[in-house]
């Protein structure tokens, strides 16, 4: 598995880029929004990657952040959503907005995304929330709970929503507790808490 590729940006095209590393050009499919954020052709770039291997195809998919990569992997786990559909979705919604929509059962946000109708939106929410519930059930018997975070969740519902949203993106309770330890969450919205958590988790 290739975790990331770092090299010279040789080309930017619709839906993909080419990065040259040691004389080899890697064609990497990316969300349009991510391609727009990359540097100019000729600059040195780093892209997190997901390699998809099929009987008749081996493809690389690239992302600027680990959060985008996690969200892509989550979307692939939902029945009926393929790699191209996942990239299109990533081009139109941030990981924080997506996770919040899942946690808050906001079908309206999801069904506005290209390739997702009302039924698919409901399936995304159902499958990902079910996955989150299973992970939480597993953790109940483990000594991973951060008491300070648990108190904060009990005192403020929005903190609980933000923590659940970060868990949807694949982070453990301990990682989330560490990322929010020095964040003044009282004055922040749910999405702002998620963004701060993601920013700290990326360090």
C-alpha positions as CSV (number, residue, x, y, z in Angstrom):
1,X,0.0,0.0,0.0
2,X,1.3,3.5,-0.9
3,X,0.6,5.9,2.0
4,X,1.6,9.1,0.2
5,X,3.5,10.4,-2.8
6,X,5.8,13.3,-2.7
7,X,7.4,14.8,-5.8
8,X,7.2,17.2,-8.7
9,X,3.7,18.1,-10.0
10,X,3.9,17.4,-13.7
11,X,0.3,18.0,-14.7
12,X,-3.1,19.1,-13.5
13,X,-6.1,17.9,-15.4
14,X,-9.8,17.4,-14.9
15,X,-10.2,14.8,-12.2
16,X,-6.5,13.8,-11.9
17,X,-2.9,15.0,-11.5
18,X,0.5,13.5,-12.4
19,X,3.3,13.5,-9.9
20,X,6.9,12.6,-11.0
21,X,9.0,10.7,-8.6
22,X,12.5,9.4,-9.6
23,X,11.6,9.4,-13.2
24,X,8.2,7.7,-12.8
25,X,4.9,9.6,-13.4
26,X,2.1,8.6,-11.1
27,X,-1.4,9.4,-12.3
28,X,-3.6,10.1,-9.3
29,X,-7.3,10.8,-9.3
30,X,-8.4,13.5,-7.0
31,X,-11.4,15.6,-6.0
32,X,-11.7,18.8,-8.1
33,X,-11.6,20.9,-5.0
34,X,-8.3,19.3,-3.9
35,X,-6.7,19.7,-7.3
36,X,-7.6,23.4,-7.2
37,X,-5.8,23.8,-3.9
38,X,-2.5,22.2,-5.1
39,X,0.4,24.3,-6.1
40,X,1.3,25.2,-9.7
41,X,2.7,22.7,-12.2
42,X,6.4,22.3,-11.5
43,X,6.0,22.7,-7.7
44,X,6.8,20.0,-5.1
45,X,3.7,18.5,-3.6
46,X,2.7,15.8,-1.2
47,X,-0.5,13.8,-1.6
48,X,-2.0,11.1,0.7
49,X,-3.1,8.2,-1.4
50,X,-5.4,5.2,-1.6
51,X,-4.6,2.4,-4.0
52,X,-7.5,0.5,-5.4
53,X,-6.7,-2.9,-6.8
54,X,-9.2,-4.7,-9.0
55,X,-8.9,-7.6,-11.4
56,X,-8.8,-5.3,-14.4
57,X,-7.6,-2.0,-12.9
58,X,-5.1,-0.6,-10.4
59,X,-5.8,3.1,-9.6
60,X,-4.4,5.7,-7.2
61,X,-6.6,8.3,-5.5
62,X,-5.1,11.3,-3.8
63,X,-6.0,13.7,-1.1
64,X,-4.5,16.8,0.5
65,X,-5.3,15.8,4.1
66,X,-5.7,12.5,6.0
67,X,-9.3,13.6,6.9
68,X,-10.2,13.6,3.2
69,X,-8.6,10.2,2.8
70,X,-10.6,8.8,5.8
71,X,-13.8,10.2,4.5
72,X,-13.1,8.6,1.0
73,X,-12.6,5.2,2.7
74,X,-15.8,5.7,4.7
75,X,-17.8,6.5,1.6
76,X,-16.4,3.4,-0.2
77,X,-17.7,1.3,2.7
78,X,-21.3,2.4,2.0
79,X,-23.1,0.1,-0.4
80,X,-23.8,1.8,-3.7
81,X,-21.0,4.4,-3.6
82,X,-18.0,3.8,-5.8
83,X,-14.7,5.6,-6.1
84,X,-15.8,8.2,-8.7
85,X,-18.9,9.0,-6.7
86,X,-16.9,9.4,-3.5
87,X,-14.5,11.8,-5.2
88,X,-17.4,13.9,-6.5
89,X,-18.9,14.0,-3.0
90,X,-15.5,15.1,-1.5
91,X,-15.4,17.9,-4.1
92,X,-18.6,19.3,-2.7
93,X,-18.5,18.9,1.1
94,X,-15.7,19.1,3.7
95,X,-15.1,16.2,6.1
96,X,-16.4,18.3,9.0
97,X,-19.6,19.2,7.2
98,X,-20.1,15.5,6.1
99,X,-19.5,14.1,9.6
100,X,-21.8,16.6,11.2
101,X,-24.6,15.8,8.6
102,X,-24.3,12.1,9.5
103,X,-24.4,12.6,13.2
104,X,-27.4,15.0,13.0
105,X,-29.3,12.9,10.5
106,X,-29.3,15.8,8.1
107,X,-30.5,14.1,4.9
108,X,-31.1,17.5,3.2
109,X,-27.3,18.3,3.2
110,X,-26.4,14.9,1.9
111,X,-29.0,14.6,-0.8
112,X,-27.9,17.9,-2.4
113,X,-24.5,16.3,-3.1
114,X,-24.0,15.1,-6.7
115,X,-24.8,11.4,-7.1
116,X,-26.7,11.2,-3.8
117,X,-30.5,11.1,-3.8
118,X,-32.7,10.8,-0.7
119,X,-32.4,7.0,-0.5
120,X,-28.6,7.0,-0.7
121,X,-28.4,9.8,1.8
122,X,-30.5,7.8,4.3
123,X,-28.3,4.7,3.6
124,X,-25.1,6.7,4.2
125,X,-26.4,7.9,7.6
126,X,-27.7,4.5,8.6
127,X,-24.6,2.6,7.7
128,X,-22.1,5.0,9.1
129,X,-24.0,5.6,12.4
130,X,-24.4,1.8,12.8
131,X,-20.6,1.5,12.3
132,X,-20.0,4.1,15.0
133,X,-22.4,2.4,17.4
134,X,-20.5,-0.9,17.0
135,X,-17.2,0.9,17.8
136,X,-18.7,2.5,20.8
137,X,-20.0,-0.8,22.1
138,X,-16.6,-2.3,21.8
139,X,-15.0,0.5,23.7
140,X,-17.4,0.2,26.6
141,X,-15.3,-2.6,28.1
142,X,-12.0,-0.8,27.6
143,X,-10.3,1.8,29.8
144,X,-10.0,4.4,27.1
145,X,-12.5,7.0,28.3
146,X,-11.2,10.4,29.2
147,X,-13.0,11.5,32.3
148,X,-12.6,15.3,31.5
149,X,-14.0,14.8,28.0
150,X,-16.9,12.7,29.4
151,X,-17.8,15.4,31.8
152,X,-17.7,18.0,29.0
153,X,-20.0,15.8,26.9
154,X,-22.5,15.5,29.7
155,X,-22.4,19.2,30.3
156,X,-22.8,20.3,26.7
157,X,-24.6,18.4,24.0
158,X,-22.8,20.1,21.2
159,X,-19.4,18.6,22.4
160,X,-20.9,15.2,22.3
161,X,-22.0,15.8,18.7
162,X,-18.6,17.0,17.7
163,X,-16.9,14.0,19.4
164,X,-19.3,11.6,17.6
165,X,-18.6,13.4,14.3
166,X,-14.8,12.9,14.8
167,X,-15.4,9.3,15.6
168,X,-17.3,8.9,12.3
169,X,-14.1,10.1,10.6
170,X,-12.3,7.2,12.2
171,X,-10.6,8.7,15.2
172,X,-10.5,7.0,18.6
173,X,-12.0,8.5,21.8
174,X,-8.5,8.9,23.2
175,X,-7.1,10.7,20.1
176,X,-10.1,13.1,20.2
177,X,-9.7,13.8,23.9
178,X,-6.0,14.7,23.3
179,X,-6.9,16.9,20.4
180,X,-9.5,18.9,22.3
181,X,-7.7,19.0,25.7
182,X,-6.6,22.7,25.3
183,X,-9.6,23.9,23.2
184,X,-12.1,26.3,24.8
185,X,-15.2,24.6,23.4
186,X,-17.8,26.6,25.2
187,X,-17.8,29.5,22.7
188,X,-17.5,27.4,19.6
189,X,-20.1,25.9,17.3
190,X,-20.2,22.1,16.7
191,X,-18.6,22.5,13.3
192,X,-15.9,24.8,14.7
193,X,-15.1,22.2,17.4
194,X,-14.8,19.5,14.7
195,X,-12.5,21.8,12.6
196,X,-10.3,22.5,15.7
197,X,-10.1,18.9,16.5
198,X,-9.2,17.9,13.0
199,X,-6.5,20.6,12.9
200,X,-4.9,19.4,16.1
201,X,-5.2,15.7,15.0
202,X,-3.3,16.6,11.8
203,X,-0.3,17.9,13.7
